[in-house]
């Protein structure tokens, strides 16, 4: 089997169909996404921070993020796209970040042009570094991957800070610096969503289906010219809402409402996680 980073690179070179990457934040959600039949997955930074009990405000370090990327990558046999925040420092730090993510086994990572401490791209109050400083980070990332097929994704959060035209200019500069894929974060409306790939046709584009982004079907995203769509909240929101409901019910009634579901699907869960097929619930 070829390396997953090679698989992702070749997929983007040879197939213009939209690549849907559901957001995962641990080994379990990664395996669930793989089992559902997705070609690749996205390790969400928001979800990773939440799994530590933190908001997405730059509270996690390179070590914590790279370790989670490693857990996710080792759980599956499909390409992993990973959030690498700002690269965790200047251009020199970005070199280390890329090496750590390569060792973690991811196939692509994205670096954003926010100042540190960063915020979730769909929160208010973000600030940016200069275009030149971010371009230097992209050049360092490209250099650090060496002969590896790791895809470098350049993200700009400039729409909310400097306006749409400035975001396009920044994205173009990052592409010229060597980024393989461009990521213009949080378009405000359909006009902006349409304009991003139209005004920057030289590069493939990734779109983040998160709270500030207009809700658009995968079919329409493909027609607009996007190559990758990430859905960072699909597992996290499901876990948040379902866990909240189940815990509230347990607290109020003293009964685990989904215990029968667990019993019914216990063998299925064990099989997915790689346990022996004859594992039983006798001692549960």
C-alpha positions as CSV (number, residue, x, y, z in Angstrom):
1,X,0.0,0.0,0.0
2,X,1.5,3.4,-0.9
3,X,2.0,6.0,1.8
4,X,-1.2,7.9,2.6
5,X,0.4,11.3,1.8
6,X,1.1,10.1,-1.7
7,X,-2.4,8.8,-2.0
8,X,-3.8,12.2,-1.1
9,X,-1.5,14.1,-3.4
10,X,-2.3,11.8,-6.4
11,X,-6.0,12.0,-5.6
12,X,-5.9,15.7,-5.9
13,X,-3.9,15.6,-9.1
14,X,-6.0,13.1,-10.9
15,X,-9.6,13.5,-9.7
16,X,-11.6,16.7,-9.6
17,X,-14.4,15.3,-7.5
18,X,-14.9,16.9,-4.1
19,X,-13.1,15.1,-1.3
20,X,-15.3,15.1,1.8
21,X,-13.3,15.0,5.1
22,X,-15.3,14.6,8.3
23,X,-13.8,16.2,11.4
24,X,-12.5,13.7,14.0
25,X,-10.7,14.4,17.2
26,X,-9.6,11.0,18.5
27,X,-9.0,7.4,17.5
28,X,-12.6,6.3,18.0
29,X,-14.1,9.0,15.8
30,X,-11.4,8.4,13.2
31,X,-12.3,4.7,13.0
32,X,-16.0,5.5,12.8
33,X,-15.4,7.9,9.8
34,X,-13.2,5.3,8.1
35,X,-15.9,2.6,8.6
36,X,-18.5,5.0,7.1
37,X,-16.5,4.9,3.9
38,X,-14.8,8.3,3.7
39,X,-11.7,8.6,1.7
40,X,-9.9,10.8,4.2
41,X,-10.5,12.5,7.5
42,X,-9.8,15.9,9.1
43,X,-8.2,16.2,12.6
44,X,-10.0,19.3,13.9
45,X,-8.1,21.7,16.1
46,X,-11.4,22.9,17.7
47,X,-12.3,19.3,18.5
48,X,-8.8,18.4,19.7
49,X,-8.9,21.4,22.1
50,X,-12.4,20.4,23.2
51,X,-11.2,16.8,23.9
52,X,-8.8,18.3,26.4
53,X,-11.7,20.3,27.9
54,X,-10.4,23.6,26.5
55,X,-11.7,26.2,24.0
56,X,-10.0,26.7,20.7
57,X,-8.0,29.7,21.9
58,X,-4.5,28.6,21.3
59,X,-4.2,26.8,24.6
60,X,-2.7,23.6,23.2
61,X,1.0,23.2,22.3
62,X,2.6,21.7,19.3
63,X,3.4,18.6,21.4
64,X,-0.3,18.0,22.3
65,X,-1.5,18.7,18.8
66,X,1.1,16.4,17.1
67,X,0.4,13.7,19.7
68,X,-3.3,13.8,18.8
69,X,-2.5,13.7,15.1
70,X,-0.4,10.6,15.7
71,X,-3.2,8.9,17.6
72,X,-5.7,9.7,14.8
73,X,-3.3,8.6,12.0
74,X,-2.5,5.3,13.6
75,X,-6.1,4.5,14.1
76,X,-6.9,4.4,10.3
77,X,-5.6,3.5,6.9
78,X,-6.8,6.6,5.0
79,X,-5.2,10.0,4.6
80,X,-5.4,12.5,7.5
81,X,-5.6,16.2,7.1
82,X,-4.6,18.0,10.3
83,X,-4.9,21.4,11.8
84,X,-1.5,22.8,12.7
85,X,-2.8,26.2,14.0
86,X,-0.2,29.0,13.3
87,X,2.8,26.5,13.1
88,X,3.5,27.4,16.8
89,X,6.0,30.2,16.2
90,X,8.0,31.9,13.5
91,X,9.3,30.3,10.3
92,X,12.0,28.4,12.2
93,X,9.3,26.9,14.5
94,X,7.3,25.9,11.5
95,X,10.1,23.6,10.3
96,X,9.9,21.7,13.5
97,X,6.1,21.6,13.3
98,X,6.2,20.1,9.9
99,X,8.7,17.4,10.9
100,X,6.6,16.5,14.0
101,X,3.4,16.2,11.8
102,X,5.3,14.1,9.2
103,X,6.4,11.7,12.0
104,X,2.8,11.7,13.2
105,X,1.8,10.3,9.8
106,X,-0.5,12.9,8.5
107,X,-1.0,13.5,4.8
108,X,-1.6,17.3,4.9
109,X,-1.6,20.1,7.4
110,X,-2.8,23.6,7.4
111,X,-1.1,26.7,8.8
112,X,-3.0,29.9,9.4
113,X,-1.9,33.6,9.3
114,X,-3.3,34.5,12.7
115,X,-1.2,36.1,15.4
116,X,-0.7,34.1,18.6
117,X,-2.7,33.3,20.6
118,X,-4.9,32.3,17.8
119,X,-8.7,31.7,17.9
120,X,-11.1,29.5,16.1
121,X,-11.6,30.9,12.7
122,X,-15.3,31.4,13.3
123,X,-14.9,33.4,16.5
124,X,-14.6,37.2,16.7
125,X,-11.6,39.2,17.6
126,X,-8.8,37.7,15.5
127,X,-5.6,39.4,14.6
128,X,-3.1,38.6,11.8
129,X,0.6,38.5,11.2
130,X,1.9,40.2,8.1
131,X,1.6,38.7,4.6
132,X,5.4,38.5,4.3
133,X,5.8,36.7,7.6
134,X,3.1,34.1,6.7
135,X,4.7,33.6,3.3
136,X,8.0,32.9,5.1
137,X,6.2,30.3,7.2
138,X,4.9,28.6,4.0
139,X,8.3,28.6,2.5
140,X,9.8,27.0,5.6
141,X,7.0,24.4,5.6
142,X,7.7,23.4,2.0
143,X,11.4,23.2,2.7
144,X,10.9,21.1,5.9
145,X,8.8,18.4,4.2
146,X,11.8,17.7,1.9
147,X,11.0,14.7,-0.3
148,X,7.8,13.9,1.6
149,X,4.5,14.1,-0.2
150,X,2.9,16.1,2.7
151,X,0.5,18.6,1.3
152,X,0.9,22.2,2.7
153,X,-2.3,24.1,3.1
154,X,-2.2,27.8,3.6
155,X,-5.1,29.3,5.5
156,X,-5.9,33.0,5.7
157,X,-8.4,34.4,8.3
158,X,-8.3,37.8,6.7
159,X,-11.9,38.1,5.6
160,X,-13.0,38.9,9.1
161,X,-10.1,41.2,9.8
162,X,-9.1,43.0,6.6
163,X,-11.9,42.2,4.1
164,X,-12.5,39.8,1.3
165,X,-10.2,41.4,-1.3
166,X,-7.3,41.4,1.2
167,X,-8.0,37.7,1.9
168,X,-7.7,36.9,-1.8
169,X,-4.4,38.8,-2.1
170,X,-3.0,37.0,1.0
171,X,-4.1,33.6,-0.3
172,X,-2.4,34.4,-3.7
173,X,0.8,35.4,-1.9
174,X,0.8,32.1,0.1
175,X,0.2,30.1,-3.1
176,X,3.1,31.9,-4.7
177,X,5.2,31.0,-1.7
178,X,4.7,27.3,-2.4
179,X,1.4,26.2,-0.7
180,X,-0.2,23.3,-2.4
181,X,-3.7,24.1,-1.4
182,X,-5.4,27.4,-0.4
183,X,-7.9,27.8,2.5
184,X,-9.7,31.1,2.7
185,X,-11.5,30.8,6.0
186,X,-15.1,31.8,6.8
187,X,-16.6,33.4,3.7
188,X,-19.7,35.4,4.6
189,X,-22.1,34.6,1.8
190,X,-22.5,32.7,-1.5
191,X,-20.9,35.4,-3.5
192,X,-17.7,35.1,-1.6
193,X,-17.8,31.3,-1.7
194,X,-18.1,31.4,-5.5
195,X,-15.4,34.0,-5.9
196,X,-12.6,32.2,-3.9
197,X,-11.8,29.4,-6.4
198,X,-12.9,31.6,-9.4
199,X,-10.3,34.3,-8.5
200,X,-7.6,31.9,-7.6
201,X,-7.9,29.1,-10.2
202,X,-4.2,28.2,-10.1
203,X,-4.6,26.2,-6.8
204,X,-7.0,23.7,-5.3
205,X,-9.2,25.0,-2.6
206,X,-10.4,23.7,0.8
207,X,-13.6,24.9,2.4
208,X,-14.5,24.7,6.1
209,X,-18.1,23.9,6.7
210,X,-18.4,25.6,10.1
211,X,-20.8,28.1,11.8
212,X,-19.9,31.2,9.7
213,X,-19.8,29.4,6.4
214,X,-23.0,29.3,4.3
215,X,-24.6,25.9,4.3
216,X,-24.0,24.4,0.9
217,X,-24.3,20.8,-0.3
218,X,-21.3,18.8,-1.3
219,X,-22.6,18.6,-4.9
220,X,-22.8,22.4,-5.1
221,X,-19.3,22.9,-3.5
222,X,-17.9,20.7,-6.2
223,X,-19.6,22.8,-8.9
224,X,-18.1,25.9,-7.3
225,X,-14.7,24.5,-7.8
226,X,-13.7,23.3,-4.3
227,X,-11.6,20.2,-4.1
228,X,-11.8,19.4,-0.3
229,X,-14.6,20.1,2.2
230,X,-13.9,19.7,5.9
231,X,-16.7,19.2,8.4
232,X,-15.0,19.8,11.8
233,X,-18.1,19.7,13.9
234,X,-19.9,16.6,12.6
235,X,-18.6,14.2,15.3
236,X,-18.0,16.8,18.0
237,X,-21.5,18.3,17.9
238,X,-23.0,14.8,17.9
239,X,-21.0,13.8,20.9
240,X,-21.9,17.1,22.7
241,X,-25.6,16.9,22.1
242,X,-26.1,13.1,22.6
243,X,-23.8,13.0,25.7
244,X,-25.6,15.9,27.2
245,X,-28.9,14.3,26.8
246,X,-27.8,10.9,28.1
247,X,-26.1,12.4,31.1
248,X,-29.1,14.5,32.0
249,X,-31.3,11.5,31.8
250,X,-29.0,9.4,34.0
251,X,-28.8,12.2,36.5
252,X,-32.6,12.7,36.6
253,X,-33.7,9.0,36.5
254,X,-30.8,7.0,37.8
255,X,-31.1,4.8,34.6
256,X,-28.7,4.6,31.7
257,X,-31.1,5.3,28.9
258,X,-28.9,3.8,26.2
259,X,-27.7,0.7,28.0
260,X,-29.8,-1.6,25.8
261,X,-28.2,0.1,22.7
262,X,-24.7,-0.6,24.1
263,X,-25.7,-4.3,24.7
264,X,-27.1,-4.6,21.2
265,X,-24.0,-3.1,19.6
266,X,-21.3,-4.3,22.0
267,X,-19.9,-6.9,19.6
268,X,-20.0,-4.4,16.7
269,X,-18.0,-1.9,18.7
270,X,-15.5,-4.5,19.8
271,X,-15.0,-5.6,16.2
272,X,-14.5,-2.1,15.0
273,X,-11.9,-1.5,17.7
274,X,-10.0,-4.7,16.8
275,X,-11.0,-6.9,19.7
276,X,-11.4,-10.7,19.4
277,X,-14.7,-11.7,17.8
278,X,-15.7,-13.8,20.8
279,X,-15.6,-11.0,23.3
280,X,-18.7,-10.9,25.4
281,X,-20.4,-8.6,27.8
282,X,-20.4,-11.1,30.6
283,X,-18.2,-9.0,32.9
284,X,-19.3,-5.6,31.8
